[in-house]
Amino acid sequence: MKLGRVTGRVVSTIKVESFEGVKLLLVQPLDEHLVPYGDPLVAFDTIQSGMGDLIYYETSKEAGRVLETRMNPCDAAIVGIVDHVFQEDRS
């Protein structure tokens, strides 16, 4: 799983049947220090996250498993909202 922040919403009027009724959100990937890295990506939201939420998401084959239709072309899916991040000081 990877950390990210929801930065926007994607609207698609025509999509694959297995994606009907699923919200698409724009997610900015974050590193372990919550610093943005890489390009934003589009992820499916099945947990009702919203703008500014710190989330964790899954990519690849595992992402497609969150939808009812197992055979789908999903590349990224939001699977949880992060309440708090705690890191031990390793100094």
C-alpha positions as CSV (number, residue, x, y, z in Angstrom):
1,M,0.0,0.0,0.0
2,K,1.0,3.6,-0.7
3,L,0.3,6.9,0.9
4,G,-1.4,9.8,-1.0
5,R,-3.5,12.9,-0.7
6,V,-6.8,13.5,-2.6
7,T,-6.3,16.6,-4.6
8,G,-9.3,16.6,-7.0
9,R,-12.1,14.7,-8.7
10,V,-12.2,13.2,-12.2
11,V,-15.5,13.2,-14.1
12,S,-16.1,10.7,-16.9
13,T,-19.4,10.5,-18.7
14,I,-18.5,7.4,-20.7
15,K,-16.7,4.5,-19.1
16,V,-16.3,0.8,-19.0
17,E,-19.4,-0.9,-17.6
18,S,-17.6,-2.3,-14.5
19,F,-16.8,1.3,-13.5
20,E,-20.4,2.6,-13.5
21,G,-21.3,4.3,-10.2
22,V,-17.7,4.4,-8.9
23,K,-16.2,7.8,-8.0
24,L,-12.8,8.7,-9.5
25,L,-10.4,10.9,-7.6
26,L,-7.1,12.5,-8.3
27,V,-4.4,11.4,-5.9
28,Q,-0.9,12.9,-5.3
29,P,1.5,10.1,-4.1
30,L,3.4,10.9,-0.9
31,D,6.6,9.5,0.5
32,E,7.1,8.3,4.1
33,H,7.6,12.0,5.3
34,L,4.3,13.0,3.6
35,V,6.2,14.9,0.9
36,P,4.7,14.8,-2.6
37,Y,6.6,12.8,-5.2
38,G,5.9,11.6,-8.7
39,D,2.9,12.5,-10.8
40,P,-0.7,12.5,-9.6
41,L,-2.8,9.5,-10.6
42,V,-6.5,8.6,-10.9
43,A,-7.8,6.2,-8.4
44,F,-11.2,4.6,-7.7
45,D,-12.8,5.6,-4.4
46,T,-15.1,3.0,-2.7
47,I,-14.7,4.4,0.8
48,Q,-16.1,7.9,0.4
49,S,-12.9,9.8,0.9
50,G,-12.8,13.5,-0.1
51,M,-10.7,16.5,-1.0
52,G,-7.6,16.9,1.2
53,D,-7.9,13.5,2.8
54,L,-4.7,11.6,3.6
55,I,-5.3,8.1,2.2
56,Y,-3.6,4.8,1.4
57,Y,-4.1,3.2,-1.9
58,E,-3.2,0.0,-3.8
59,T,-2.1,-0.3,-7.4
60,S,-1.9,-3.1,-10.0
61,K,-3.9,-6.3,-9.8
62,E,-4.7,-5.8,-6.2
63,A,-6.5,-2.5,-7.0
64,G,-9.0,-4.3,-9.2
65,R,-10.1,-6.5,-6.4
66,V,-12.0,-3.7,-4.6
67,L,-14.7,-3.6,-7.3
68,E,-17.5,-6.2,-7.5
69,T,-16.4,-7.1,-11.1
70,R,-13.1,-8.9,-10.6
71,M,-12.1,-8.6,-14.3
72,N,-11.7,-4.9,-14.8
73,P,-8.9,-2.5,-16.0
74,C,-8.5,-0.7,-12.6
75,D,-4.9,0.5,-12.0
76,A,-5.3,2.3,-8.6
77,A,-7.9,2.1,-5.8
78,I,-8.2,4.0,-2.5
79,V,-8.6,1.4,0.3
80,G,-8.4,3.5,3.5
81,I,-8.3,6.9,5.1
82,V,-5.3,7.6,7.3
83,D,-6.1,9.1,10.7
84,H,-2.5,9.5,12.0
85,V,1.0,8.6,10.9
86,F,3.6,7.8,13.6
87,Q,7.2,7.2,13.0
88,E,9.9,6.2,15.5
89,D,12.9,8.4,15.8
90,R,15.8,6.2,14.6
91,S,18.6,8.6,15.6
